[in-house]
Amino acid sequence: MRLDYLKWKEKQKEKKSDERNMNRFAREKSKWQRQARRWGHKHPER
């Protein structure tokens, strides 16, 4: 295997975990927003 291929593979892995983290963050945020609506005020950004 060539070195640039390994580098590319690492980058792909990082990108995937970044996307997972972003998705989790988006889910959390929408959850906070739902709760904020229930409580009648917006959460401060965390």
Backbone as a ProteinNet text record, in pm:
[ID]
protein_1_A
[PRIMARY]
MRLDYLKWKEKQKEKKSDERNMNRFAREKSKWQRQARRWGHKHPER
[TERTIARY]
83.8	0	87.3	42.4	119.9	83.4	176	159.2	42.1	28.7	-79.1	-215.3	-220.6	-346.4	-381.2	-279.8	-302.8	-349.5	-283.7	-323	-468.5	-503.4	-640.6	-738.9	-702.1	-790	-811.8	-703.7	-714.2	-809.7	-792.9	-875	-1022.7	-1050.2	-1188.6	-1245.4	-1165.1	-1210.6	-1244.7	-1153.5	-1177.9	-1306.3	-1324.5	-1441.9	-1568.3	-1564.1	-1681.4	-1713.9	-1613.3	-1639.9	-1685.5	-1630.8	-1676.8	-1825.6	-1865.1	-2007	-2091.3	-2044.7	-2120.9	-2136.4	-2026.5	-2033.2	-2130.4	-2124.4	-2215.6	-2360.1	-2386.2	-2522.9	-2569.4	-2480.6	-2516.6	-2543.5	-2458.8	-2476.3	-2609.9	-2642.5	-2769.1	-2887	-2877.6	-2985.3	-3000.2	-2887.9	-2891.1	-2954.5	-2912.3	-2959.9	-3111.6	-3161.4	-3305.7	-3377.7	-3314.4	-3374.5	-3385.5	-3276.6	-3280.3	-3387.9	-3400	-3497.8	-3639.3	-3662.9	-3795.4	-3823.5	-3724.2	-3743.1	-3766.3	-3689.7	-3701.3	-3843.2	-3897.8	-4033.1	-4130.4	-4105.9	-4194.8	-4187.2	-4066	-4049.1	-4079.6	-4106.5	-4145.3	-4028.5	-3905.5	-3791.7	-3680.6	-3589.8	-3480	-3366.5	-3306.5	-3186.2	-3073	-2987.9	-2863	-2781.3	-2714.3	-2632.7	-2528.6	-2514.8	-2415.8	-2286.9
-120.7	0	125.8	222.8	346.3	436.9	523.7	610.3	705.9	762.1	858.6	791.1	661.1	588.9	579	547.3	538	672.5	779.5	913.2	940.6	906.7	928.9	851.6	726.1	642.7	705.9	753.8	822	940.7	1019	1137.8	1099.4	992.9	947.3	909.3	839	796	918.5	1017.6	1138.8	1206.5	1214.5	1282.5	1213.1	1079.3	1003.9	1033.9	1032.9	1057.9	1201.9	1296.2	1434.5	1442.3	1372.7	1374.6	1317.6	1207.3	1147.9	1249	1317.1	1415.5	1528	1575	1682.9	1636.4	1513.8	1463	1455.8	1407.7	1399.3	1539	1634.9	1771.8	1827.9	1802.5	1852.7	1791.2	1660.2	1595	1659.3	1674.5	1735.1	1873.4	1951.8	2089.1	2091	2004.4	2003.7	1958.8	1869.5	1825.9	1945	2022.9	2140.6	2237	2255	2350	2303.8	2171.9	2120.5	2149	2120.2	2145.2	2293.8	2378.3	2522.5	2566.6	2511.1	2548.1	2506.6	2387.3	2339.4	2431.4	2480.4	2564.4	2711.1	2743.1	2879.1	2975.9	2926.7	3017	2939.1	3010.7	2943.5	2912	2795.5	2762.8	2854.5	2895.2	2958.7	2857.9	2904.7	2811.8	2745.5	2615.3	2545.6	2529.1
0	0	0	-76.3	-82.6	34.9	68.5	184.7	166.2	45.7	24.8	39.9	4.7	22.9	171.8	252.4	396.8	452.6	407.6	453.4	418.1	292.4	246.8	334.5	364.1	446.1	584.3	644.2	773.8	764.4	659.7	642.4	632.3	554.9	541.1	677.6	756.8	889.3	974.2	971.5	1050	1005.1	873.3	820.8	870.4	867.7	910.9	1057	1143	1285.1	1304.9	1224.9	1231.9	1199.4	1091.9	1054.3	1165.8	1225.8	1336.1	1448.9	1483.2	1591.2	1556.2	1431.9	1390	1402.2	1359.1	1367.7	1512.4	1599.4	1740.5	1795	1757.2	1803.6	1756.5	1630.2	1575.4	1651.1	1679.9	1755.1	1891.8	1962	2095.6	2088.3	1987.9	1977.7	1958.5	1870	1846.4	1973.1	2048.7	2174.7	2270.5	2280.8	2369.4	2324.6	2191.6	2140.4	2174.5	2162.3	2198.9	2345.9	2431.3	2574.4	2599.8	2532	2551.7	2517.4	2409.1	2372.1	2482.7	2538	2643	2764.9	2793.1	2911.9	2883.9	2754.6	2721.2	2713	2703.5	2684.3	2618.3	2554.8	2484.5	2580.8	2558.2	2635.1	2594	2683.7	2640.1	2560.1	2459.1	2379.2	2468.1	2452	2534	2457.4
[MASK]
++++++++++++++++++++++++++++++++++++++++++++++

